[in-house]
Amino acid sequence: MDLIAEYNKRYAFFHEITGEAMRVHRKYKPGLLESAYEAALKYLLELKEYKVERQAYLPMFWDDVPLDQAYRMDLVVNENIIVELKAVAHIDTPHRRQLWNYMNLTHLPYGMIINFGADSLYAEWYHRHSETGEIEKIKRL
């Protein structure tokens, strides 16, 4: 198998999720609240038989002690992909750090940022390597 075909097969889920996000963006355009895009994307992914949890609870701990703080991840797809949605003019470092922190706290291997707030859909794909904890950018659309 050539390298491009191997890459495309390995990250096919990124392409599929991004494709569904593009459908949402084409239908609703920029200007809605993030929650509207979130609901539509969840619906379309579930039609494709993905398991999707919306506003997934992420508790905080200090060692083994639970803290009085928790976060909500926009979408968790197939229990291993965090999808962080935005409806802003452009993605900036604080948006990326939010996703990276979620990936590190959960140890989930894949993350995506999808922005519906601009004239064209913007997405970034990330892979967290379990051995090192390093987060690698896979692609930017």
Summary of the structure (lengths in Angstrom):
residues: 141
radius of gyration: 15.2
end to end distance: 24.9
largest distance: 49.8
contacts: 408
relative contact order: 0.16
helix: 38%
strand: 35%
